[in-house]
């Protein structure tokens, strides 16, 4: 699922393709904001992205996509 993180005073957003569910991402964000710690996500290839929770301006969580089977279009 695609996650976009807007960081305060940074003109571009951080985009990550995470294998985690939307609920897991929300839980991680809530915990990081509560503790004023670091919000960390790992992408589908194993790379980590860490952002200070206090610097997060917004978090956009894309829709969960199901794997498609077959060769047809649409």
C-alpha positions in Angstrom: 0.0 0.0 0.0 1.3 3.4 -0.9 1.9 5.8 2.1 2.8 9.5 1.6 4.3 11.4 4.5 4.4 15.2 4.4 7.2 16.5 6.6 7.0 20.1 8.0 9.3 22.6 6.1 10.3 20.0 3.5 8.8 20.8 0.0 8.6 17.2 -1.2 6.7 14.3 0.4 8.2 10.9 1.3 6.5 8.1 -0.6 6.8 4.5 0.5 5.2 1.2 -0.7 4.5 -0.6 2.6 3.3 -4.2 3.0 1.7 -3.3 6.3 -2.1 -2.7 6.7 -3.6 0.7 7.1 -4.5 -0.2 10.7 -0.9 -1.1 11.5 0.4 2.1 10.0 -2.2 4.2 12.0 -1.1 2.4 15.3 2.5 3.1 14.6 1.8 6.8 13.9 -0.3 7.1 17.1 2.4 5.5 19.2 5.1 7.7 17.7 3.0 10.9 18.2 2.2 9.9 21.8 5.8 9.3 22.7 7.1 12.2 20.6 9.5 9.6 19.1 10.4 8.4 15.6 7.8 7.2 13.1 9.3 4.3 11.2 8.0 2.3 8.3 9.7 -0.5 6.3 9.0 -0.8 2.6 8.2 -3.9 0.6 12.0 -4.3 -0.2 13.1 -4.0 3.4 14.3 -0.4 3.4 13.4 1.7 6.4 12.1 5.3 6.5 12.3 7.2 9.8 10.7 10.6 10.5 10.5 12.5 13.8 6.9 12.3 14.7 6.7 15.9 15.7 7.7 16.9 12.1 4.9 15.0 10.4 2.5 17.4 8.7 0.3 14.8 7.2 0.1 11.1 6.4 -1.8 9.8 3.4 -2.6 6.1 3.3 -3.6 4.7 -0.1 -6.2 2.1 -0.7 -5.2 -1.5 -0.1 -4.8 -3.2 -3.5 -5.5 -6.9 -4.0 -3.1 -8.9 -6.2 -4.6 -9.3 -9.7 -4.5 -12.7 -11.5 -4.4 -13.1 -15.2 -3.5 -11.1 -18.2 -6.6 -9.1 -18.9 -7.0 -5.4 -18.7 -9.2 -3.9 -16.0 
